Amino acid sequence: MKKDTLEYRMMLEHNRLKIPDSKLLTGSTKGKFPVVLDGGRTTIFISDESKESETREKYELRKDNRVNFYAKKTKS
């Protein structure tokens, strides 16, 4: 007998079997390293621990650019 009822199609276990494992791991922090920035206010997870300093530098540059972009410009 084929299980083709609406309840069976809506079951999460049934749908999960059709989803690839790579999509199920999206957003997962398993196997990633945390980089704590802004005195603990921001945490970024990276897959390569050797790129921690590069990540910190990029974050600081973006933060400075954001501050300069939104700073109130004085009229001269």
PyMOL commands that set and color helices and strands:
alter all, ss='L'
color gray80, all
select helices_A, chain A and resi 6-10+12-16+21-24+38-40+49-70
alter helices_A, ss='H'
color red, helices_A
select strands_A, chain A and resi 33-37+42-46
alter strands_A, ss='S'
color yellow, strands_A
deselect
rebuild
show_as cartoon
